[in-house]
Amino acid sequence: MPSLHSHSSFVALATTFSIVILCSLSLIEASNDGFSLELIHRDSPKSPFYDPSETPQQRLANALHRSINRVNHFRPTSSFSTNALSSEIIPNKGEYLMQYAVGTPPVQVLGIADTGSDLTWLQCAPCTNCYNQTDPVFDPAKSSTYKTVPCTAPQCNSLSGSCVGANKCSYSVKYGDGSSSGGDLALDTVTLGSTASFPKTVIGCGHDNSGIFGAKGSGIVGLGSSETSLVSQLSTSIAGKFSYCLIPFDKPDATSKLNFGTNAVVSGPGTVTTPLATNQNDVYYTLTLEAISVGPTKITSTSAKAAGGNIIIDSGTTLTLLPSDLYTGFEAALKAQIKVAVVKDPNETFNLCFDSPQSTFKVPTIVAHFTGGADVTLSAPNTFVGDETISCMAFIPAGDSVAIFGNLAQADQLVGYDIVKKTVSFKPTDCTKA
């Protein structure tokens, strides 16, 4: 990628960290109770979203809109109505894709993989109202293992599905930007990779879908923590474990893995583990950030004392939104310890920028202190972004919004989720070699 000569282009780059993950059709590594899938950067030529006619600046501008909308529409909790399965999640603002298969014979589907979403749904024929999709829409009539969920089934009752007319459970998913999906709640075989098949998995077969969704993808793959998510449904088969390793945004051609089961165990030197504060029916993975250190200065959080955690860890949000009670002291500590002139961000995206090119910018040691002694050391690329003239802090105050530990801060960390033990583990890792 050529160097960015305008500050506006730099802002687009810094605000988005726009990568999309495509899980390949073939397993990289498999065992009796674990498997791994290849991850591909959104802007890599291997990605289905790659457009050779776009300039780097156009790609960055497009990614900027996705990232900002995701933060603006993020919701801390799911909302289930009494007559329809409904949750506040984000449509095509998530930054990862996952290729999987549905049905018998298996039909390949490319969906948005999101740790901030619950129900897995895809567009289905007949489409009463579907958004434009490049690949053929899944036809449940051609799958010998497809079965709608009846109104009397536990899945319908526990998910507050609606039943009108025929004895089949319907779902309705509503999004913060007005997008929506509705259709039949169903059971079918879901295949990850070429051999890992999971029969009778609950999915949403969407016949009425509208809003801002990419034509090269079909719906959402829910990797959240609620009982409707894919990882929760596969919990027994994958021992409740999955992990990922996000490559830095400046290495778009590198690949890494999305791991399940025993392959997802995060252990060894440098591994730290913190308990999840997530409740059983929460969609999001919530942690407790007790403090953050800048060199010798440690800023403690008063919000960490509240029940339920104080920060969401999310794979689809770029920047880190710090709890407001931490941010002021964090910014002050950086100003005190970095002996470089502070400059204003012309686009008013970042609160703190320094008059120094990223290539020579020196950052104090920054450590995020999570509950349980899980101290995660953040490198300069985790915390600052820049160009040839300016370096800006990739942390902003959450304000009235929910606090989020974003994917830029997670880059080059092997992040493991154990939904049985209710923990998240971090291990410093070169994700290009993971």
N, C-alpha and C positions, 0 to 999 in steps of 0.2 A: 504494500500500500504506500503511495507517495506521501510525503510529509504534508501535514495540514498547515496551510498558510493563513487561514483565517481563524479568529477566536471563536466564531460561531460554529465552525466545523468541529473545533475542539470540544465545545460544549456538547454537541450532539454525540460525539464519541464518549465523553465522560459520563453523560447522563444515562446512557443506555446499556453499554456492555452487551451489545445485541448478539447473542449466540442462540442457536437453535440446535437441539439434539435430535439426531435421527438414529434410531436403533435399527441396526442392519438386520437383514433377513436371516443371516447365519449367526450362530452362536460363536463368540470368540473362544469361550471356555465353558465347559459344563461338567457337572458331576451329578451324583445321584440326588443331591439336595441343594444344589447351587448352580447358578449360571450367570454369565455376564454378556452384555451387549455393547456394540461399538457406539461411541458418541461422536457426532460430527458437528463442527462449528457451523452456525447459520450461514456465514458469508464464505464458507469454503466452496470451491468449485464442485465438491461432492454433494453439496446440499441441494435439495429440490427448489429452494428459494433463490438460488444463485442466478443472477441476471447479468450476463456479461456486458449488456448495453448500459448498465447503470454506472455512474461514476462513484468513487468512494464517498464523495460528499452526499450524493443522493441516497446511498445506502444508510449513511449515518443519520440523515434527516428523517428518513422513514422510521428508523429504529427509535429515534427520539420521541416521535408521536406515540409509539407503542408503549414505551416505558413510562412516560408521563401519565398516560391514560390509566395504566395499571395502578400506579400509586394513587391517583385521584379516586379510583373506584374501589380500592381495597377495603374489605370489610373484615372486622375482627371475629365475627361469629356467623354461623349459618342460621338461616331462618326457615323453618318448616311450617307451612300452613296446615290447617286441619283438613283441607281437601285437595292438596296437590303437593308433590315433592318440589320444593323450591329452595334455592340457595343463592346467596350473593357471591358469585365467583366472576372471574374475568374471562372474556372470550379471547380473541386472537391477540391479546396483549401479553400472554405468557410467552417466554422466549425459548422454549424447547419443544421439539417434536419427537414423537415416538412411533415407530412403525411396528404394528402388531397385526394379528389376523383374527378374524371372527368367523364362526360358522364351520359347517362340514358340508362340502370341502371348504378349506380355509380361504377367506378372501382378505387380501392385504388392505390395511387401513393405515392412514397417516394421521395421527391425532396430536393435539397439544398436550404434552406431558406436564403436569403441574402439581407441585406439592401444596398449592393453595386451593385445590379443588377436590370435590368428593365424587359425585357420580360420573362414571364413564359413559359417554353417549356418542353416537355417530349418526350421520344422516342415513335414512332408510327409505326404500321404495315401498309403497307409492308415496311420492313427495307431494303432499298437499300444498306446501309452501316451503321450498328449500332454497338456500343461497347457492350461487353458482359453484360447482365443484368439478375440477378437472378430471379426476378419476371417476369411474363408474360408481354410482351410489349402491350401497349394500342392499341386496334384495333378500329379506328374511325367508321368502317363500322357497328359495333355492337352497336353504340350509336344513339338513335333516335333523340337526340338533337344536334348532331354534324353537323356543316355546314361550308364549306370553305368560306373565305372572298373573294368576287369577286373583280376584278381589279378596278371597278368603285366605290367601297365602300369608305367612308371617312376614315375608319381605314387604308386601304391600302395606300391611298394618303398621309395621315398625317404621316405615318410611313415609307414612301419611300419604300414600298414593291415593288418587281419586278414582272412583268407579262410576261411570255413567253409561247406561245402556248395556252393552255386552259385558260378560263376566271376565274382564281383563283390566289390569291395573294401569293407570296412566300417570305420567309424570309431567311436570312443568318446571323448567329451570329459567329463572329470570336474572338478568344481568344489570349491573349498575348503569351501563350506557344505553339501556333500552333493548339490547339484543336478547333473544330468548330461544329456547328449544322446548318442544313438547312432543310427546309420542307415547309409545307403549313401553312399560317396564317389562323386561324380558330376561330369559336365561338362555345362554348359548356358550359354546366352547370358545375360549380366548386362548390364542397361541402366541407366545413370546419367543422370538427366534424361530428356528425350524423344528424344534422338538419339544419345547416346554408347553404342553397343552393343559388347560384348566377347564374342565367341563362345568356346566351349570353355573356360570359366572353371571351375576346380575349386571345388565347393561341397559342403557336407555336407547331405544330405537326411535330416532327422531323423524317424524313426518312433517313437522311444522317448525322450521328453523329460520330465523332472520337476524340480521345485524351485521356487524363488521367481523367477518370470518374470512380467512384466506382461502382462495379457490383450490390450493394444493393440499389442504388439510380437511379432515372430517371430524369435527367435534372435539371432545375433551377426554383425556385419560386422567382420571382422578387418582393422584398419589397422596392425598391428604390422610388425615388420621381418623376420620369418621368411619362408621361401620359400612357405609356404602362404597368407600374407595376401593380401588383395585388391590392395593397392598393389604388392606384389612381383610378383603375376601380371600386373598391368597395366603393369608397369614400362616395357616397350618403347613402349607406346602413349602413356604420360603422361611419358615421359622420366625416369621414376623420381622424379617430384616431386609433392608435395602440400603444401598449407598451410592454416592456419585462423587466424581472428582471433576470440578469445573476448570477448564483450561483458561489461562489468562486471555483477555480480549486481543492482545497483540500477537497471538499465535493462532490465527484462524485456520491454518492447514493441519494443525495437530488434532489427534483424536484421543479419546479416553474411553471409560467404561461406565455403564450403569449396571450395578451388581445386585443380585438377589440371593437370598438364602445364605448358605455357608460362605459363598464368595463375597458376601457383603460384610463379613465380620471385620471390624476395624480394631486392630490390636498392635502391640509391639511398642518399641521405644518412641516416646513423644506423644503417645495417645492420651487424650484427656476425655473424660465423660461427664456429662451433666444430665440431671433428671429433666424429663418433660413435665411441664406444668399443665399440659393439655388435658382437658376432661374427655370422657369417653366419646361424647357426641360432637366434639369440636372438629371442625374441618382443618384448622391450622395447627402447626406445630409451634407451641409457645415455650420459650425458655425464660429463665430469670437471669438478667444481667445485673450483677451486684455492683460492679464498679468498672471503670476503665482507667488505665494508667498511661501517662505520657512521660517517658523517662522515669525520674524518681517521684513524680507527682501522681497520686492516686485519687481519683474522684469517685466518691461512693454515691449510690443511688438510693433515694428514699422510697421510690416506687417498687424497689425489689422486695420490700417488706409486705407488699400486698399479695393476697392469695391469687393464684391463677397466672403468675408470671407477668413479665412486663415487656417482652419483645418477641415477635414472630420471626422464625427463620424461614426464608422463602427463596425458592430457586428461580423465580420469575421476576423479581424486583432487583434493579441494578444497584442503586444507592442504598446506603444504610441510613435509616431514620432513627436517630438516637432518642431515648426517652428525654423529655425536656429538662428533667432535673439533673441529667448528666451533661447535656450539651454545652451549657454556658461555661462550666468549669473546664470541659474538654477543650473548647476553643481558646479559652484564656491560657491554658497550659501550653498549647501549641504556639501561641503568639510569644509567650515568655521564653520558650526554649529554641525557637527557630529564629536565628539572627539575620533575617532577610526582610526587606520592606514588604509590608502588606499592600496589596493593590485591590481595586474594586473589580468585580466581575462585570463586564459591560452588559452581559445578557441577564444578570441578576439570577442566575441559576444556583450559584454556590455562595455560601455565606463567607467563606474565607479562602483567599487566594494570595499567593506569594509571587514576588517579582523574580522568578527564577525558572529557567528551562527545566523540564522534567529530567533530562539526561544528567544534570549536575545537582539536582535538588537533594538535600540531605534531610532525612526524617528521623526524629527520635524513635526509640523503641516504644511501640504502642501495643498494649495488651488488653484484651477483653476478658474480664473476670466473670465467668458464669458460676452459678451455684455448684457446690460439690468440689471446689478446687479446680475447676476446669478453666485453666488460663490459656487463652488462645492468642498467640503472638501474631500480630498483623504486620506484614511487610509493607514497604512503600507502595507497591502496585495495588495492595489491598485498600489503601487509605487515601492515596492521592493520584490524581490524573493530570496530565498536562501536555503542553506542546513545546515549541522551540523558545517560547518567551515566558510562559506562565505555568504555575502549578497550583491546583485547587484541591481542597479537601473534599473527598467523596462521601462525607457524612453531613447530613443536614438535620435540624431539629424536627422532631415529629410533630410538635405543636399539639393541635387537637386530634391529629390522625393517630393511627396505631403505629407503634415503633416496629421497625423491620430490620433484621440483620440480612442484608441483601447479598446477591450473588457475587458482586465485586469483592466483598470482604471474604467470601468463601473460596475464591480462586486459589488453586494450588493447596487445597486442603481436602483430604479424603474425609467426607462427611457421611457418617453411618447412622441410620435410624433403626432402633429396635422398639417396635410398637408393643411387644410383649413385656419387656422390662421397662418400657417407657423412658428411654434414654436417647441422647444424641451424642455421638463421639466425633472428635476431631483429631486428625493426624496430619502434620505437615508433610506434603507429598508433591513431587514434581508430576503434575497431572499429565504431562506429555509422555511420561514413561509408566504411568500407573497401569 
